[in-house]
């Protein structure tokens, strides 16, 4: 894979310093976070023209040689873990074939008619005329330091220590960004005008060291039929992975679901990735959540400990009928918005122009830069906020008639549509209004979720020790 794209580049010195960063626009020169910042730049240019690649060593893997070795060469896992997938998903494995001849990257143009590859049947996929527009030159995003809250009690201290031990590091994000950059270069051999975005927890401020990487392949700024177009696009991408890239990524699987994905593992960084097509709302909500993450310094530690708690109690897996991490984050934000003295506002209401669904994708990353930190009069510590979160959903929130809405910053009446009628938990997606918690469709799973909220609230209230609901040593080991 990628030997031509990394030849002859001098390494730069890695910086592993931990940061608690927000981002603001600055026209200054590239910083030590240049590889991460390249994600926000969203330019369709060779990343190497802006920065030089460092020699990376992941774990016990030998450094990547910038002169001879391909990017993804590394160690295979001894054991392949089974991936938890719901019963509706089917896996497709393309047979390995001889690697294709390396082609030069097709230059991008603004209004270029896309030539359909032979496997791309026109009766399934209409001609892609309106490709993704070229991204304009924009300033890089420089970090703005944000201090963590003080912890004056044991429970708050435990939350902070868990957060600092498990939060995603700059080096973790660099690995994902490096993979994204090279994969975009490869995928553009098939779809010249496409862009590959890193989305989800890796970029929204709520990632942990063990967070998977979520990628969104955008082939056009128009809706894509997920059952036909997206599936056929991913068929081509999957075939490319299985042939040309088989030595550098492993376990590529095409999974047919409501939103089809290709799952694969990067052999160098050992990161698992999910790649979807044109799930553009995922790009928009990544930067919405990133804005909330850095709006108030208690948000990220609280979200991380709640995600760890939910995972420990097996209520944080949408593929098994429980809550997705995205739904959990929205639930935390909603709780912080609905306190008698709110810790968070609705930034979509305050800054509608920055978070409009009509904003073009190459401008979406600028939204967090337009929002200053929120100064709340609520001085509750992290321990009290965690207790309040558990109590709110255990005893106060009306699951039968209310919907969680971060967009409105309050609980609103549950809609009467078919998408909501037979669901036990309703969490509104802030951009397209769908139910992010639709996976919870069994009463048994819903009762289990409610039961964990109630039990954990009682235990934590009595003990004021995080270990009573989440064994800290286990949580830290899982990162």
N, C-alpha and C positions, 0 to 999 in steps of 0.2 A: 504493500500500500504506500503511499506517500514518499518514496525515497527521493523522487525528483523535487518534491516540494520543500525538503529540508536540507538539501545539500549546500555545503559551503557557507553555513551561517555561524558566526561566532557565538559562543554561549554568553549569557549574562548571569550575574551572581544572584541566586535565589534569596529571597527575603522571607523568612518564616515567622516574622513578628505577627502576633495576634492583634486584630483590630476590631473595634466596635464601630463600624463605619456607616455613615449615611453618605449620600453623594450630592454634590452641588456642581453646577456648571462652572468650568474654568477653562480658559484657553491656554493654560500653561503646558509645559512639556510633559512627556509621558512619565508617570511615576513608577514606583516599584510594583504597582498593581496593574501594569499595562495589559497583561494578558486578560485579566478580568474585565478591565475597562473596555477592551475590544468588543466584548459581548454587547455592551451598551452602545458602542459606536454604530453597530449594525451596518457597517460599511460592507459592500460586496467586493472588498479588495483583499489581496493577499496580506494576511496578518504579518508576514515576515517583512513586508515593506515598511511597517511601522516599528516593529520591535524585533529583536533577535531572540531565537529560542535558546533556552537554557538546557544544559545537560541535566536531565531529570533522573532521579533514582527513586523508584517506588518500592518501599519495603526492601526485599533482598534481590530485586531485579537489577541487572546491570544497567548502568546509565545508557540512555539513548545516544548513540553515536551520530553526530550531525553530519558525518561524512559518508558512512556506509550503511548504517542500520536503519531499517524502516521504523516508523514511529511506534507502532504497537507491539514490537517484539518484546516478549517478556515471559513470565512464568505462568503455567497453567495451574488451575486448582487441582488438588488431588481428588477431591470429591465434588461432584456437581450436585448442588442442593436442589431439591424439588421446588419449583416455583408455585406458590399458591394461586391458582386460577379458578375462577368459577366454572361451573359445569357447562355453561353455554359456549365457552371459548374452545376453539379447535386450533390445533397447531399444524402448520404446513412447513415442511422442510424441503427446500429445493436440493436436488442432487448436486454434489460438488462437480465442477467442470474445470477444464483447463483455464487458467487466468486469461483474461482478454488482453489485447494489446493496449498499452497505456496511450491514451489520447491526450492531446493538449486541451487545457481548459478552454471552453468556448467563451469568448469575451461577452460580457453582459451589455445589453442595450435596452433603452427605455421602451421602445415600442417594436418589439421583434416578434414575428409570428413563430410560435413553437412548432418544431418538426416532431411529429409523433414517432416514438420508437416502434419497431415492428410488433412488439408484444402488446402495445397499447391500443386496444381495439376502439375504433371511433364510435361504435354503437353504444359503448359504455361511457366513454369519456369524450365530451365535446372538445373541439379545438380550443386550446388555451391561447387566446389572442391577447387578453389583458394580463400580462405577466406582472410580477411584483415590480413596482417602479424602482429605479435606482435610488439608493439612499443618499441624501444630501450630506455634504461635509458639515460636521457638527463638532463642537468642542468636546474634549474628553471630560470625563466626570471625575473630579477629584474628591477624595474622602474628607468628610468632616467628622471629627471625633465626637463620640457620644459617651458620656460617663454612665456607668451602671449605678443603680440605686444603692443606698446604704442598707445594711442588714443589721438591725439592733436586737433581733431575737433569734432563737435557735432555728425555727422553721424557715424564716426568711433567709438565713445564712445557708441552710441546706439547699434551698432552691437556687441561690446564686452559685454555690459551689458546683451543683449538678450542671447548671447552664454553662459555666466556664469550662468544665471538663468535656462537655459533649457538643458544644456548638460547632458548626462547620468552620473550619479554619480557612485562611486565605489560600494555603497550599492545596486544600481539598478542591476549592473552586477552580484553581489554576489547572488542575488535572482535567476537570470536566470541560473547561473552556478550551484547552488544547485539543481534546478529542473532538469537540464540536467544530472547531475551526477546520481541522483536517477532514472530518466527515463531510462538511459542507463543500469543500473543494472536490471531494470524490463524487458527491451526489450531483454536483453541477455538471459533471460529465454526461449525466442522463437528462437532467432538467436545468438547462443553462441559466434560467432566470429565477431559480428557486433560492430561498434563504432558509437557513437552519437556526432556530432560536433555542437557547437554553431557557427553560421555564420552570415553574413550580418551586419547591422548597429550596432547591439549589441556589436560587436567585432572589427569592422573596424575603429573605432575612430570617426564615424560620427553619433553616436546614440544620441537620446534625452531621456528625462525622460519618455516620452510616447511611445518610440519605442517598437514594438512587438518583440518577440523572434523568430528567424529563426533557425530551427534545420535541420541538414542533417544526415540521417541514412545511413551509409556506410556498406553494407553487403559483398562487394567484390570490389577489385580494378580493375574492368572491367566495360565496359559499361553495363547498365541495360536498357532493353526495358521498356520505361515509360508507354506504353499502356497495357502491359501484366504483366511482372515481377513486376515492381514498384507498380502497382495497386493491385496485389495479396499480396505483402508484406504488403502494407498499410492496406489491408482488415484484415489481422491477427492482426496488431498493433491496429487498430481501435476496433476490437472485444475485445482485451485485455484491452483497455482503458474503454470500456463500461461495462465490467464485473468486473474484478479484481480491477480496479482503479476508479470505478464510484464514490466513496466517496471522492476522492481527487482531481480529475480534472473534469471539467464540459464542456458541449457543445462539445464533440468530434464529428467532422463531417468529413467524407471521401468525398473529393471533386475531381471529375474527371475533369481534365483539361489537357492541353498539358504536363505539369509536375504535376501529381496528388499530393495532399497533404492531411494530416490530420490536421485540425484546432482544437484547444482546448484551454481551459483556466485553468490556475493554480489557485486554490481557495485561496491559501495562499498569493502569491505575487500579485494576480489579473493581471498577465501578460498573454496576448494572444500569443499563439505560432502557428507557421506553421511548419509542419514536412514533409520533402520530402525524397526521397530515391535516393542515389547515384548521386545527383547533384554535382559531384566532382568539377566542374569548380567554383561552389559557394564557396567552401573551398579555392581554390587557389586565387580567386579574393578578398576574405575577407582580406587576408594578403597582397596582392598587394595594396589594398586601405588603409590598415592600415599603410603601409610604406609611402604612399603619405601623409596621414593625419598628420604624425609627422615629415615629411621631412622639413617643413617650417611652422613657427608659425602663419601665416595668413590663412592657408588652412582651418582648422577646423571651426573657427568663420565664414568665408565666406560661406562655404558649409552649415552650420546650418541655417544661415539667409536666404539663397536662398531656402532651403527646406521649411522653414516656409512660405516664400513669395509664393512659388508655391502652397503649401497646402491651404493657405488663398484664393488664386484665383482659386482654384479647377482645377489645371492643374498638379497635383501630385498624380494620381491614375490610374495605368495601367489597373485595372479591369473596369474602365469607359472610356477607350480609350485615356487616356492622358499619361504623363510621369511617369515612375517608379522613386523611389528615387535613385535607382542605376544609371539609365540613367542621372538623374540630376547631381549626383556626377561626373560622367564621363565628362559631359558637362563643369562643373566648372574646373576640372583638365585640360581639353583640352584648355580652355580659358587661364588658367595660364601658359600653355606651349607655347602658340602662341603669347604672348606679344612681342613687339620689344626687350625688355630685359626680357627674360623668368623668371618666379618665380619658375617654376618646369621643370625638364628635363623629358625624357623618361627613367625611371629606368629599364625598360625591355631591353633597348638598352645598358645601361651602365653596368648593372649587369645581363647579360643573364643567367649565371649559377645559379643565385639565384632564378630566376623566370621562369625556364624552365617547360613546362607542363609535362616533364618526371620525375620531382622530386617526390619521394614517399611521400605519405600524411603525414607520421609521421615526415617528415623533413621540411614540408612547413612552419611551424611556425617560423623556424629559419631565413627565408628570411629577415624580417625587421631588424634583428640584424646585418646583413652584410652591411647595408646602412647607412652611416653617414649623419648628417643634410646637406641640400643643402644651400650653401651660394650664394644668388642671389644679383646682383647689383641693382635690381629694388627695390626702396624704397617707392613705392606707398602705401598710407594708405588704410585701409579697406574700407572707404567710396568711394574713387576713384575706387577701384577694383570692388566694387558692381556696380557702375555706368558703368564701362567699360564692365562688364559681360552683363548687360542688353543691352547696345549699340551694342555689338558684335553680339549677336543673333537677335537683332531687325533690324540692318542695314548692317552688314558686312558679315555674314556667308551666303554662297550660298546654300540654302536648296535643290535646284533642282539638283545640280550636285556634291555636296560634302558630304563626310562622316566624322564624328567626330572620330578621332583615337588617343587615349591616348598612344597606343603602339608605334605609329610613331611620336607622339608629334606634329602633324600637321593635317590639313584638307587634305584628300586624295580623289581622284575621286571615286564616288559612283560605287560599283560593278554592273554588269549587270545581276546578278543572279535573279531568280524568288523571292527569299526572300527579295530582295531589290527593285525590280522593281515597286511594287505597294505600297510602303511605303513612307510616307511624311517626316519622320525623320529617319536618319540612324546614329546610334551610334554603333561603333564596340566594341564587347566584346573582351577584351584584350587577352584572352587565346584561345577561340575557334572560333573567327571571326564571330559570329552570330550577329544579329541586336537586341540590347537590347531595342530599342524603337519600336519594331514591333507592339506594342499595338496601336500606333497612326496610324490607317488605315482609318480614316474618315476625309475628307477635312474640315468638320465643326469644328472638334476638333483641327486639325492642325491650322486652321485660328484663333481659340480662343487662342491657345498657343502663336502664333506670335503676336497677338493683345495685349496680356498681357505684353509681352516683350517691345513692342513699347510704350504703354501707361505708364507703370511703369518707363521706362527710362525718358520720358518727365517730368513726375511728380517729380521724384527724382532729376533730373537735375535742375528743377526750385526751389524746396523747400529745398533741402539738409536736409530733415527730414525723417527718416525712417517711421514715422507714416503716411506719405502721401501714402505709398504703402503697409504698413503692420502695423495695429494697435498693438502697443507693448503690451498694457495691455491684449488684447485678446490672443496674441501669448504666453505670459508668463503663463496665466491661463491654456492654453492647454499643456504647458510644452513640 
